[in-house]
Amino acid sequence: MIWEDSSPGNSSIEVNLLKSKLEVAMFKMENLRESLNAVKIERDNLKKKLENLESLNYFEVNKSRNLEAKV
C-alpha cells in the first residue's frame, strides 16, 4: 500500500509547524541549560560559604574551649 498525500500543501505546512515547534523546544532547552548552570554556580558559591562558616565556627569553638580551660 502506497500512501499518497491528497494535498501536498498541507504536508509542507505541517513540516513548517513541526520545525517551529522544534525551534521553540530547543530555545527552551537552552534556557534550561543556562538556568541549570546558574544554579550550579550558586550551589558552588554556597558550598564555599558553608565551608568558611564551618571553619570559623570550629575556630571559635576551640577559642572558647581554650578560654574555659584557663578559667
PyMOL commands that set and color helices and strands:
alter all, ss='L'
color gray80, all
select helices_A, chain A and resi 8-70
alter helices_A, ss='H'
color red, helices_A
deselect
rebuild
show_as cartoon
